Amino acid sequence: VDIVALLIGIFGSKDVFVSEYRLRLARELLALSDYDTTAHLRIMELLKLRFGDAPLHACEVMLKDMADSKRVNANILRALKQKLDDGNTQPDGAEPMDVHHQQQQQQQQQQQDSKDVPLSATIMSHLFWPPVGGWGDEQGGPSSERAIESGLRVPALVAEAMELYAQRYTALKAPRKLHWKPHVGCVEMQVAVGDVAVDFCVSPVLASILAPFQDHEALTAEQLAAEVNLPVPLVRRRALFWVNHGILLLASSSSSSSGDNQQPSQPSARDTTAATANPGTGTSGAAGGGGGGGGTGA
């Protein structure tokens, strides 16, 4: 049975089939956590035998971006580690630090904290990638949910790690600069509730929604939306993921929003809802997997 011929018949034409394949490939590449494209390369080579090189040129560029990203990512992380190790080395018998040196040490500590966030990036040649990331030009336009999510504000440590990464990228690839898509990618994290720890691989939006509960026992939907810079209705919908997994609890304005064991309740349109962390909740993990914080190189 010729599977490709059957699929072309379903999609209606070769062009539509290739377009759908390109879209699916982009989604799968952005979800990778190890830059391993071996299986995708094999499939594309088989498709090139069927359709030729020209229709699959954009897919070929996308796979090349993954290989380049793996190499650049390793160079950047190695350079950042070396820079921080050099900055933390103080000669024997050094004089006490003055205010300026203390400020430098504080800055180095902040960079060390950011380095501890295992951030990796997929650097996309955006002219060749389909608009799967929601940066305003996909079907549905700037009002679509994915486009709205592009305004995501990530946690401070992640933002600092992204800034250090971008600075190093510019130093290596001048005059190119990174333009981050913070809502695109995957976040590998471990969430502990009491004595139970569960591993998740979620979108940056879901991870950012949970992150404020490391410092706050309870937050209203409005407060949580302000933390992540997203509309309240969207935050409520996304937070249901953590509610359904028993990580967060929902309480109406008339209910207690302490950390007591409460049964999650679906809020009505008139409710002022508050999300509370299940007692003993803690999170740890990477700011992004292999596709974390997808960036486009300009």
Stockholm file with secondary structure:
# STOCKHOLM 1.0

chainA/1-298         VDIVALLIGIFGSKDVFVSEYRLRLARELLALSDYDTTAHLRIMELLKLRFGDAPLHACEVMLKDMADSKRVNANILRALKQKLDDGNTQPDGAEPMDVHHQQQQQQQQQQQDSKDVPLSATIMSHLFWPPVGGWGDEQGGPSSERAIESGLRVPALVAEAMELYAQRYTALKAPRKLHWKPHVGCVEMQVAVGDVAVDFCVSPVLASILAPFQDHEALTAEQLAAEVNLPVPLVRRRALFWVNHGILLLASSSSSSSGDNQQPSQPSARDTTAATANPGTGTSGAAGGGGGGGGTGA
#=GR chainA/1-298 SS CCHHHHHHHHHSSHHHHHHHHHHHHHHHHHTCSSCCCHHHHHHHHHHHHHHCSGGGHHHHHHHHHHHHHHHHHHHHHHHHHHHHHHHTCCCTTCCCCCHHHHHHHHHHHHHHHHHTSCCCCCEECTTTSCSTTCSSCSTTGGGSHHHHGGGCCCCHHHHHHHHHHHHHHHHHHTTCCEEECTTSSCEEEEEEETTEEEEEEECHHHHHHHGGGGTCSEEEHHHHHHHHTCCHHHHHHHHHHHHHTTSEEEECTTSCCSSSCCCCCCCCTTCCCEEEECTTEEEEECSCCTTTTCEEEC
#=GC SS_cons         CCHHHHHHHHHSSHHHHHHHHHHHHHHHHHTCSSCCCHHHHHHHHHHHHHHCSGGGHHHHHHHHHHHHHHHHHHHHHHHHHHHHHHHTCCCTTCCCCCHHHHHHHHHHHHHHHHHTSCCCCCEECTTTSCSTTCSSCSTTGGGSHHHHGGGCCCCHHHHHHHHHHHHHHHHHHTTCCEEECTTSSCEEEEEEETTEEEEEEECHHHHHHHGGGGTCSEEEHHHHHHHHTCCHHHHHHHHHHHHHTTSEEEECTTSCCSSSCCCCCCCCTTCCCEEEECTTEEEEECSCCTTTTCEEEC
//
